[in-house]
């Protein structure tokens, strides 16, 4: 069970959601296989935004992921064409 969740909230127009979903699908398995402490990854869609919820074993591993080349050189550039505004990123601990 995840002890920490990294939530990335993205504002993406309806017509661009298919592209953003393709990015999610492309990177889900590699995230789970290579990122230290990664336990889960889910895509949540809402009429106003899209959230990617990443489960981790600890806060430190969630923070390391945000600094990783995988996130900054693969995931972020792939999502960039679909984003409206700056993503909202938060780390939550399960109590």
N, C-alpha and C positions, 0 to 999 in steps of 0.2 A: 504494500500500500504506500502511496506517495505521502511523504511528510511535508513536501514543499511543492507549490505550484507557481510556475512562471506563466503569467497571463500577458499575452500580447494582443491588444485591441487595435484593429485596423479599420479605417474608414475606406470602403471600396464600393464604387458604383455597382449597381445590379448587373450591368452588362459586362463588367470586368470580373465578376465573382467566379466565373468558370475558369478563367486564367489563374486566379489566385488559388482556387481549389486544386488545379493541376500542380501548382508549386508545392502545396501542402502534401499532396500524394507523392510527388517526386522525392521529397526530403524526409518523409515520415520514417521509413525503414532505416535509412542511414543514420538518422538522429538516434533511434532506439538502439542501433548496433554499435555506434562508435562514440557517442557522447557519454562521458563518465557520469554515472549516477542517474542516467535517464531511465524512467520507468514507464512513461505513457506520453501520448500526444493525441489531442483531440481537436477537431475543428467545430466551433460553435457558430452558427449563423443566426443573425437577427436582422430585421428589416433596416435597422440603422447602422449596424456594423458587423464585423466578423471578429471572432476571438480564437486565438490558438492557445490552448491550455496544455502546458508541458508539465508532466509530473516528474519530480526529482526526489532523490533520497535525502538531500540536505541543501541548505541555502548556498553554501560555497560552490557546489557543483552547478547550480542554476546561474550564479554570478559568472562562473568560469565560461559557461556556454555563451553568455552574452558577449564575452570578450574573444571568443574563439574565431578562427579563420572560417570554420564551417558556417557559422552564423553570419559573420560580416562580409565574407567574400563569396558565399554561395547563396544563402537564403535571402539576405537583404537585397542584393542586386536583382535577384529573380523576381522579387515582389515589387520592386520599385515602380515598374510601369503601371501597376494597378492601384497604387496608393493615392489617396487624397488626404493630404496633411501628414502630420507626424504621428507615428504609432504611439500608443500609451502602453508602457511596459511596467508591470508590477510583479513583485515576488511576495507570495503569501505563505506563511507557515501554518500547518495544520495543528490545532491545539486540542 
